[in-house]
Every structure is written in C-alpha cells, then in structure tokens.
C-alpha cells in the first residue's frame, strides 16, 4: 500500500542544522500543548541520531518542564540502567538531568524480572497519557523504535517484546554502544508501531548517509512490515527532518 498524504519534509545541510530545527520545533509543540491542556506528554527516542535534537530541545527557553510527562520508545531486555548502552542512562544524561524536575518520567524497566508484566505496566501508563509530541528516528534497517523487519504493524498493544535482527544489532555496535556483537542484546521492549502512530505530532529526525537507503524505503516505499518506519507516511502530523546525506537517495520530486 502506498500512501498519498503530503509529506512535511525538511532537508538541512548538516546534522547540526537538522538538530537545531527539530529541537526548536519540538519545543514549540510542547509549549503549545502546555498552553492548551496545562501539561504536555512527550515521547523520546534515543541513539546517535537524536544527539543534536535533544541538545537543542534541552536548551530551549520558556518551557515549564514541571508540566511535562516523559515516556521513551524502547529499552533492551536484561540490561541494567547502569549500563552505558541503557536508554534509561542515555535519557538521564541527555535529557532529564538537563531540564530539571519533570511532572513524571516513565522509564521502561528492561531488567524487570518479568518482561511481559513490565510491558503491561508501561502500556497501562501510556494509555492514560496520550502523547502530544513524539521524537523518533529511523534505523538502518528501516525500524521504528525496535520494530525490526518483519515488524508487527497491526498489534494495538502499546508496548511489546521484540526480537532484534542482526542488522539492528550491528548498528548498535557500529555506533559504539557495545564492544562486540555478542554483547548486544537480542531482545527488547519496544513501543508498537500502532501506538507510535497515536501520537498527536511526530518529529522524525534522521541524519547521516548510512541512513539514506532506509529513508528512501520509509518515505517512498510501500507501507509494510519490511520497513516499519514506512508507517509514518500515513500520519497526518508527521514532520521529517533530514540532512543532505540522509536525503541523498530521495526522488527529486519529493525533495522539491
């Protein structure tokens, strides 16, 4: 299935400009949600693609962070929060500690003794807190969160247990999060594709040439399980933030 929704596509000369723009746009949407509802519900991605975006967002002025509720997309199974590759550690260092006290922070406990019970716990929480602003990326294999191919595109469960494919695990190794492929976990708890699409606004930030093929699949390919990020084509309030390298393979007609 190919989607006909017009794309809100922004292309920048480098990842620094991309990050400034996406972080500033996220700040704008968070402020608007607080003005309208008294609080904002924020969903954050992690990984190298989000460094510049989160730096710009945490530097933004005039956000009442005490009225922001934070969730995140995914976490490795069995990895303690003290591990350098833990997404809880990442978000503590790159977001939570920089913005000060939030209204609430809902971390996925990847090392919980019962993974299914943890999925249910965090799923129940997010059902009560619909997301206003979601910051996401696209994996080298086209994944969205940790929904690797063939992704479950239909489940309505907010958080699910998933298997990580080798391409995904090699990406984590290549980005320097682990010392060897054997150390990269084989499973994670991930937000489902359908739950991500329930976010009111989605900002998808994807720098670097190594993501160019995945970006092309996600924006120009059919919507389907072999590229979970293709589901973003159907979201009416999704904005894509790319740099010239990640956008290099896109059709000129799409970039125009």
ABEGO torsion letter per residue (X at the ends): XBBABBBBBBBBABAAAAAAAAAAAAAAAAAAAAAAAGBBBBBBBBEAAAAAAAAAAAABBGBBAAABBBBBABBBBGBBAABAABAAAAAAAAAAAAAEBBABBBBBBAABABAAAAAAAAAAAAAABBBABBBBBBBAAGBBEABBOBBBAABABABBBBBBBAAAAAAAAAAGABABAAABBABBBBBBAAAAAABABBBBBBBEAAAAAAAAAAAABBBBAABAAAAAAABAABBBBBBAAAAAABBAAAAX
